[in-house]
Amino acid sequence: MKVSFSTILTHLPSKSPPLQLKGLFGSSKALVLKQIHQNLDRPLVVITDSYENAERLYRDLSFYLGEEGLCLFPPWDVMPYDLFSPHKTLVGQRLQCLEKLINHVCQVFITTPHAVMQKLLPVEAFTESILQLKIGQTLETSEIENQLQETGYQSVEMVEDQGDFSIHRNILDVFP
């Protein structure tokens, strides 16, 4: 039985159960997700089988929807009991996605099973750790320094990498 795509879209329930898309190739997946997203008018969580496919889908969806509102949530590049930390870029990307989710900015959350199985901070602890600075706001540099260090930033002489910060007199330099 052949059914048109527009018929399928109109019959999607507003509280639909997880959908499994099969038989789509190339950027057709992104086109179908764009249509579903626009039809449902609510955020989507898309779980792909690999990070490479998640990246490809992110690129394709950014063509149709633009990058604003898209989140690519990567898995850690280390195993839970490895003796080294995940790459700073991955940590930053994951934190940016979580911040977008909390602030309801993320409209399409793209990830992998491996990434969503990894533990996260509770929402309350995550939101409490966010440091928001405003123009004209007066703060003690020691306060800022302590909060940055508590959230994993490293104090360095010259900021060159994600997670670095430097305070010279009244100048704060941060690489988020």
Contacts in CASP RR format, 6 or more apart in sequence:
PFRMAT RR
TARGET T0000
AUTHOR 0000-0000-0000
METHOD contacts of the structure
MODEL  1
MKVSFSTILTHLPSKSPPLQLKGLFGSSKALVLKQIHQNLDRPLVVITDS
YENAERLYRDLSFYLGEEGLCLFPPWDVMPYDLFSPHKTLVGQRLQCLEK
LINHVCQVFITTPHAVMQKLLPVEAFTESILQLKIGQTLETSEIENQLQE
TGYQSVEMVEDQGDFSIHRNILDVFP
5 32 0 8 1.000
5 35 0 8 1.000
9 35 0 8 1.000
9 36 0 8 1.000
9 39 0 8 1.000
10 39 0 8 1.000
12 36 0 8 1.000
12 39 0 8 1.000
12 40 0 8 1.000
14 40 0 8 1.000
14 42 0 8 1.000
16 40 0 8 1.000
19 36 0 8 1.000
21 29 0 8 1.000
21 32 0 8 1.000
21 33 0 8 1.000
24 32 0 8 1.000
26 56 0 8 1.000
26 60 0 8 1.000
27 60 0 8 1.000
27 63 0 8 1.000
29 57 0 8 1.000
29 60 0 8 1.000
30 57 0 8 1.000
30 60 0 8 1.000
30 61 0 8 1.000
30 63 0 8 1.000
30 64 0 8 1.000
31 60 0 8 1.000
31 64 0 8 1.000
33 44 0 8 1.000
33 46 0 8 1.000
33 57 0 8 1.000
33 61 0 8 1.000
33 108 0 8 1.000
34 61 0 8 1.000
34 64 0 8 1.000
34 65 0 8 1.000
36 44 0 8 1.000
37 44 0 8 1.000
37 65 0 8 1.000
37 107 0 8 1.000
37 108 0 8 1.000
43 104 0 8 1.000
43 106 0 8 1.000
43 107 0 8 1.000
43 108 0 8 1.000
43 109 0 8 1.000
44 107 0 8 1.000
44 108 0 8 1.000
44 109 0 8 1.000
45 109 0 8 1.000
45 111 0 8 1.000
46 54 0 8 1.000
46 57 0 8 1.000
46 108 0 8 1.000
46 109 0 8 1.000
46 110 0 8 1.000
46 111 0 8 1.000
47 111 0 8 1.000
47 112 0 8 1.000
47 113 0 8 1.000
47 116 0 8 1.000
48 54 0 8 1.000
48 57 0 8 1.000
48 110 0 8 1.000
48 111 0 8 1.000
48 112 0 8 1.000
49 112 0 8 1.000
49 113 0 8 1.000
50 112 0 8 1.000
51 74 0 8 1.000
51 75 0 8 1.000
51 112 0 8 1.000
51 114 0 8 1.000
51 115 0 8 1.000
54 72 0 8 1.000
54 74 0 8 1.000
54 110 0 8 1.000
54 111 0 8 1.000
54 112 0 8 1.000
55 72 0 8 1.000
57 110 0 8 1.000
58 70 0 8 1.000
58 72 0 8 1.000
58 110 0 8 1.000
61 70 0 8 1.000
61 108 0 8 1.000
61 110 0 8 1.000
62 70 0 8 1.000
65 107 0 8 1.000
65 108 0 8 1.000
69 100 0 8 1.000
69 105 0 8 1.000
69 106 0 8 1.000
69 107 0 8 1.000
69 108 0 8 1.000
70 106 0 8 1.000
70 107 0 8 1.000
70 108 0 8 1.000
70 110 0 8 1.000
71 96 0 8 1.000
71 97 0 8 1.000
71 100 0 8 1.000
71 101 0 8 1.000
71 106 0 8 1.000
71 108 0 8 1.000
71 109 0 8 1.000
71 110 0 8 1.000
72 93 0 8 1.000
72 97 0 8 1.000
72 110 0 8 1.000
72 111 0 8 1.000
73 93 0 8 1.000
73 94 0 8 1.000
73 97 0 8 1.000
73 109 0 8 1.000
73 110 0 8 1.000
73 111 0 8 1.000
73 115 0 8 1.000
73 116 0 8 1.000
74 90 0 8 1.000
74 93 0 8 1.000
74 94 0 8 1.000
74 111 0 8 1.000
74 112 0 8 1.000
74 115 0 8 1.000
75 111 0 8 1.000
75 112 0 8 1.000
75 114 0 8 1.000
75 115 0 8 1.000
75 118 0 8 1.000
76 86 0 8 1.000
76 90 0 8 1.000
76 115 0 8 1.000
76 118 0 8 1.000
77 86 0 8 1.000
77 87 0 8 1.000
77 90 0 8 1.000
78 84 0 8 1.000
78 85 0 8 1.000
78 86 0 8 1.000
80 118 0 8 1.000
85 91 0 8 1.000
88 161 0 8 1.000
88 162 0 8 1.000
88 163 0 8 1.000
89 162 0 8 1.000
91 162 0 8 1.000
92 162 0 8 1.000
92 163 0 8 1.000
92 176 0 8 1.000
94 115 0 8 1.000
97 106 0 8 1.000
97 109 0 8 1.000
98 120 0 8 1.000
98 126 0 8 1.000
99 130 0 8 1.000
100 106 0 8 1.000
101 109 0 8 1.000
102 123 0 8 1.000
102 126 0 8 1.000
102 127 0 8 1.000
120 126 0 8 1.000
121 129 0 8 1.000
129 147 0 8 1.000
129 150 0 8 1.000
129 151 0 8 1.000
131 144 0 8 1.000
131 147 0 8 1.000
131 148 0 8 1.000
131 151 0 8 1.000
133 139 0 8 1.000
133 144 0 8 1.000
133 172 0 8 1.000
141 167 0 8 1.000
141 170 0 8 1.000
141 172 0 8 1.000
144 167 0 8 1.000
144 172 0 8 1.000
145 155 0 8 1.000
145 165 0 8 1.000
145 167 0 8 1.000
148 155 0 8 1.000
148 165 0 8 1.000
148 174 0 8 1.000
149 155 0 8 1.000
152 163 0 8 1.000
153 163 0 8 1.000
153 164 0 8 1.000
153 165 0 8 1.000
153 174 0 8 1.000
154 163 0 8 1.000
154 164 0 8 1.000
154 165 0 8 1.000
155 165 0 8 1.000
155 166 0 8 1.000
155 167 0 8 1.000
156 164 0 8 1.000
156 165 0 8 1.000
156 166 0 8 1.000
157 166 0 8 1.000
158 166 0 8 1.000
159 165 0 8 1.000
159 166 0 8 1.000
159 173 0 8 1.000
159 174 0 8 1.000
159 175 0 8 1.000
160 175 0 8 1.000
161 175 0 8 1.000
162 175 0 8 1.000
162 176 0 8 1.000
163 174 0 8 1.000
163 175 0 8 1.000
163 176 0 8 1.000
164 174 0 8 1.000
164 175 0 8 1.000
165 172 0 8 1.000
165 173 0 8 1.000
165 174 0 8 1.000
165 175 0 8 1.000
166 172 0 8 1.000
166 173 0 8 1.000
167 173 0 8 1.000
END
